[in-house]
Amino acid sequence: MGEKILDPFAGSGSIMVGAAQLDRESVGIDVSPLAAFITKVKVTPLDDLQVGAIRKFIEQPNTLLVSDPWPAPALKIAHKMFEPDILETLLRIRRAIEAWTEDQDVHDFLLLAWISILESVGSYFKEGNGIKYRNKKREAVGYSVRIDGVWQLERFGEDQKAFTLQSFTRHLGHMLKDAESVWVGQPAWKRQVIHTGSATEIMPGLPDQAFDSVIFSPPYANRFDYFEATKVEMWFGGFVKSYADLNTLRKQSMRSHLGSALGDTDYVNDDLESLISLMDQDSYAAKSRVPSLLRGYFEDMKSVLTQCRRVTKAGSRTYVVVGNSAYAGVIMPTDSLCAQVALASGFKNAKLHVVRHLTVAPQQRDQLRGYESFMRESVVELW
């Protein structure tokens, strides 16, 4: 693994936290300002004075509710995300957090705790490629509507304000306990750097042969839009302030979902084209620009892998965690195609390590029967 590690798709910072714990240096990149913020907080150790300031928020919770509410974001469905008392309590806590101006690191730690409880105190939850509302219950044949006033009582209790405040202080305490347990050997934590932006734009600015290894897991080519799934946290956290902001981020992201920049591409991969030609051309996937998504995805992977080869030292290794996907009855072997793209980008060797098998979507089980083993998640090792 070496002393200096690059993660071009850092997400919430697992690789960077691991690097710090192993007394190594890391650089991370992520196009999502929310993900980059989470990572920054995780790899920023606090001293005893800063920890003491945070403990006051836990020990004196009622002081968090004395201020006027922070303005709600301009998200059109904001009022549907939370019960009125919960929203008001959340925004009062947010006002108290924003009033903390003495130390940016303390402020950011508090803000992350606040963002982290939004789903648990909200009237929504993440599912699949988006969000669902708690007033509906999944049944064998669809969803049924829960009785208004009953499901809220079961979920939040009689005092929604107290529920929200307790959720925040409890989670803040858990975060502090977890952080203190890993902030051992502080010098290593200060050698972690996170960049906010697209890997394809930031990596060309990194120096040649600067890293001992590259380890990353890009978004899978499965149409999953992380900006849609995290839109509540993005808006309420202040990482986007308009729908134009959100759309810009989608266009800057890797072409793994239909909201990305699926423009014309001159990328040609004969094996990929052969697979695309096997897709049912009357299927939703074929008609919804999935072929453009796949071409763009592997063009982006080629750009990233070319940069991985350039920024790593001779003899070093790059590890890519990817998952295969299936469209219109055809399995897209992302792991094998990534290995192929890497070899065309300057790597001399590639090896696949199958980690686990992925579930085949119910609507494609009959079409893919006998090929389920190719629906897998793998580590592609390159050198």
N, C-alpha and C positions, 0 to 999 in steps of 0.2 A: 504493500500500500504506500509506503514511503512517508516522508516528513511533510509534504505539501500536497493537498488534495483539492481537486476542482469538482464542483457539483453544478453543472449548467442548468439544472432544473431542481432547485433546492427545496421547493415546497415549504413545508413547515420546519425544515432544518434538521432532520434526523441525522443526516450524514455529518453535518457541521458540529452538532452536539457530540456525536461519537468521536469526531476528530479531536475536539477539545478535551474530552475525557481521556483520550489516549495520548495527550500532550503533543498533538500534531497541529499544523496550521492548515486552514482551509479557506477557500473562496467559493461563495455560492452566488447563483444568479437565479432570479425568478421574475417573470413578467407581471405577476400579480403583486400589487403593492400591499395587499393584505398578507399574503404568504411571506413576503420579504420583511414586513413588520413583525410577524410572529417569530420568524427566525432571529431577527435582530434582538428582540427581547430575550429570547432563550439563551443567546450567546453573550449577553451583557451581564456580567456578575455585579451584584450590588454589595456595598460595604455595610458595616454594622449600623451606621447612621441612617442609611437609606432603608435598611430592613426595619429599623425602629420606626421610621416615618410611616411605612406601610402597615405596621402593626397597629398604629393608632386608628387606621381606617377599620380594622377588624374589631378592636376593643371598644370603639366609640361609634357604633353603626348609626345611631339616631342623628348624629351630626351631619350625615350624608343627605338628609332629607329637608334641611332647613332652607336651602336655596331654591330659587325659581327653576322650573324645568329648563333643560337645554332644548334648543329648537329641534323639532323632529325633522328628519331628512325629507327631501322632495320626492322620495319614492312613492309612486302613485298608490301602491297597495300597503303603505306603512300602517294605516289604521286597521288593516285586516291581520297584521302580523302579531298583535298583542291585544289583550284585554285592556280597557281604558285605564284602570288603576295600576296595572302592571306597567303600561307605557309611561304613565306619569312618574312612577317610582323610578323606572330606569333612567328617565331623562333628568330627574333630580340628582340621582347618583352621578350621572355624567357631568352635570354642572359642577358638582363637588370635585370631580376628577380634573376637569378643565381649570378649576380655580387653583389647582396645585401648580405653581409656576417656579418653585424653588429648584427643582431638579427634573430634567427631562427624562432621565432613566426611570425615576420613580413614577412619573406621570405615565410613561409608556407601559410599565408593569401593571399599573392600575387599570389602564385602558384595555390591555389585553385580557385581564380578568373579567372586565365588563363585557367585552365582545364575546368572550367564551361562554357566557351564560345565556346569550340571547335565545338560542334555540331551546334550551331547557325551560325557560320561562315564557316562551312564545306560544302562539296559537298555531304554529307551523312546525314542520320537521322536514329534514332532507330525505328524499327518496329518489333513487335512480338519477335521472338527468335534470332534477329540479327540486321543487318543494311541494309538499302537500299540507292540507289543513287538518288540525286535530279534531275539528267538529265532524269529520267523516271517518268512518271505520271501514277497513278493508274486509270484505266478505269473499266467499268462494266465487261469487259471480259478479263482483264489482264492489262498490262502496255504498254504505248506508249512512244516513245523517244521524248524528248523535243529538240527544235532546239538549237544547240550549239551556244553560243554567245548571245542568246536571254534570256534564262532562267537565266543565270548569271547576266545579266543586271537588270532583274526584281528582282532578289534576293539580289544582293550585291550593285547595283548602278554602276555609272561610275568609281568611285575611290575605288577599292577594298582595297587598303592599308588604306585609311581613314576609310572605313567601319569597318575594323578589329580593328584599333586602337580605334575608338569610341566605338565599342562593348566592348572592354576590360575596358576602363576607366569608361564607364557607368555602367557596371556590378560591377566593383570594388566599385563604389560609392554606388550602391544599397546594396551590401554586408555590407559595412561599416555602412550604416544607419540602416540596420536590426540588425547588431550585437550590435551596441551601444544601441538600444532600448531594447535588452534582457540582456545585461550585467549589469543589476541592481542588487545590492547585491552581489558583486563579491566573497565573501568568499565561497559561495556554488559552484561556477564554479570550484574552485580549488580542489574540492573533487570528481571530476569525473575522472575515470580511464578507458582507452580503451586498450585492448589487441589485437594484431594481431595474428591470428592463428585459428585453428579448435576448435570448442566448445568441441568436444569429446576428444581432447587432453589437452585443458587448464582447463576445469572444474574440472577434478580429482585433480588438484593442489590447488583448492580453499578450504579454511577451512570449517569444519563442522558448520552448523547452523549459518552462518555468515550473512545471508540476511533475510530481513523482507518480501520480495516478489520477485518473478521472473516474468518478463513480456517479451514475445518475439513473433516474427513472423518468423518462419523458412521458407526457400524456399519451395514453394508448390511442390507436387509431379507431376509436369506438363511438365517435360522435358525442362524447361526454363533454359538456360545456361547464367547466368549473366556475365560470363567472356567473352562470345562471344558478348553480347550486349554492353559491356563497353570496348571492346578491344582497341578502339582508345584512350580513356582516360588512359587506363592502360599502353599502349606503350608510348604515348606522355608525360605522366606524369612521366615516368621513373620507374614505379612500376614493370614492367617486362622488361627485356633486351634481351630476347631470347624466341623462341617458347618452349624451354624446361622449362623455368620459368613458362610460362602460363599453360603448361600441368601439371606441378607439383601442381599448385594451383587448377586446376580442380580435380586432384586426391585427394586432401586434403579436398575438399568441401563435403557438405552433398550429399548423393546419390539421388539427385532429378532430375538429367539430365544424358543423355547418355554418356557424357564425363567424368563422375566421375568414381571412382574405383569400377566397377560393377563385382567384383570377386565373388568367391563362398562364401556363407553365410550359417551358420547353424541355422539361425533364423527361427522359425516355428510359424505361426499364422494361426490356422485353418480357421478362418473367411476370412482372406486375401486369403488363398489358394482357398477357395470356390469361391471367386470373380474372381480370376485369371482364374479358370477353366471355367468360363462362357464366357470369352473373345473368340471372333472369332479367332481360331488358325491360320487361313489363312490371318489374317489382318497384316498390316504393323506394328502395335504396338506389336503384339505377336512375330513377327519375328525380331524386332529391340531391343530386350533385355529389353522391358518394364517390364516383370515379374521380372527380376533380379533387375531392378531399384526399383520396389515397395518393394521387400523383403529387399533390402539394406536400403531403406528410413525408413522403420519402425524399422529396427534394429538400425539405427542411432537415431531415435526418442526414442527408449527404453533406449539407453545409455544416452542421454541428460536428459530425464525425471527422470531416476534413480539418476543422479547427482543433478537435481533440488530438489528432495526430500531430499537428504543428506545435501545440503548447506543451506536449509531454516530452519528457527526456527519452533518449534512446534506451530501449529495453524495458520501458515502463508499460503498464497495462491500463486499459480502459474497460470498464464494466458497465454494461447497459442492461437495465431491468425492463423488459417489455412483455406485453401480453398480446396474444393473437386475437383476432376478431373474425366475425363471420357476417357476410352480407349476401342476401339473395341466394342462399344455398351454397355459397363458396367460402371456404375458410381462407383468410388472409394470413399467411405465416409471417407475421411481422418479425419474429426472431430470425428466421432464415434470411429474409429480405434485408434486414439490418446488417447481418453478417456479410451478405453480398455487397451491399452499399459500402460497408467499411473497407472491404478488400479493394474496391474500386477507388477508395479515397486515400490509399497509401498504407493501410495496415497490411502486414504480411500473413498474419494468421488469425483465425477466428474459431472459437469453440462454443457450443451451446450447452448450457447446464439447465435442464428442465427442473423447475422448482416445484410447480404444482399444476394441476389441471383446472381449467376454468369451466364454469357451467355453461351449457349450451342454452340459448334462449328458447323458451317453449315453442314459439312459432316456427323455429327452424329445426327442431329435433328430428322430425321425420326426414327432412332433406339431408341432414348430416349424420344420419344413423350409420354407424360403422367407422366414422371419422372423428369421433369425440376426442380421441387421444391427441389430436392435433390442436384442440382448443386448450392452450397451455400458457403458462407464465414462465419465462426463462430469463436467465442471466447470460448475456452475450459477452464473452470474454475476448478481448482483442489485444494483439500485440504485434 
